[in-house]
Amino acid sequence: MDYELLIQTAKSMVATGRGILAIDESTPTCGKRLQSVGVENTESNRITYRNLLLGTPGLGDYISGAILYDETIRQSNSEGVTFPDLMQQQNIIIGIKVDTGAKEFALHPGEKITEGLDGLRDRLEEYKNFGAKFCKWRAVITIDNDRALPGRSCIEANAHALARYAALCQEANLVPIVEPEVLLDGSHSIDTCYQVTVETQRTVFEQLYRQDVLFEGVVLKPSMVLAGKGHDRQASVQEVAEQTIQCLQQTVPAAVPGVAFLSGGQTDEQATQHLNSMNRLARDMDLPWRLTFSYARALQHPALTTWKGDPGKIDAARKALLHRARLNSLASKGEYTDQMEQQQAA
Ligand code: 13P
């Protein structure tokens, strides 16, 4: 295990003013996104869409790394440039999703366990040959007050799997993004989300520690602390920022270089505002980690809805993506304001 390489890669992923673009949707999930704008889920449309995103001039100014799906790391655009090469031209680090999805957790109705450990050591070697420098594995934790979820066994099983994945990645000198997502679905309060997120993240770091994972070579990708979508009182931006930072302080070792949040179904603006507000607070707090973004929906959404499959709209869609990436870059430094939403370059 090359400690220096892992530490250097993790630091570059969360470098000041840069964040991560997640475009690692599985083929069915990518299909849902495409179908939402009336585009058929064919391989050629997926290539066109991902080329639209990764071929955006200037993207590397704000995006440190992008997370690909297995299909994408092997594909080329219509000019014959492979996606890994396109990323390297933009100074964007190559990442790859390596879990094989969240499946029903046996004997635990309503809960999920993420799979993908079998054969992972060999798959990592293959991805390294395509230029991958980091990986991603997402665990899903569901809150359901009526069913007393999440159960302890779901948190423990997912944390154990995350640590096994992280150890395999580091053995191969790949930085693991460790993603325990507490879902936004449900009618729970922000206080319940706080409690569940603290318990989840504590258990995850306990398992990472037990399995000898190097904290300096990990990037945490958590959900923010938010009230459930169906809760009658949504928390203010300030409250979300305070509770999320407090949750990190209670759970994340100082040795971890950075935290790159997922957007989790927040609107584009909310995801930016929350990140910005946390980084404003962080100015007076001397926090040990960088706080940045690793958004899929909240970065892709403006590009997707501008493009809608129209070849004539590719430039406009790229501008929309670059604008959103720039705003999130500013938010990762606490320098975003709401007025900037209107300032997209013509
Ligand atoms: P969202 O930002 O859309 O939540 O996706 C992030 C991600 O990578 C989910 O695994």
Boltz pocket constraint, residues with backbone or C-beta under 6 A from the ligand:
constraints:
  - pocket:
      binder: B
      contacts: [[A, 22], [A, 24], [A, 138], [A, 179], [A, 261], [A, 262], [A, 263], [A, 264], [A, 265], [A, 294], [A, 295], [A, 296], [A, 297], [A, 298]]
      max_distance: 6.0
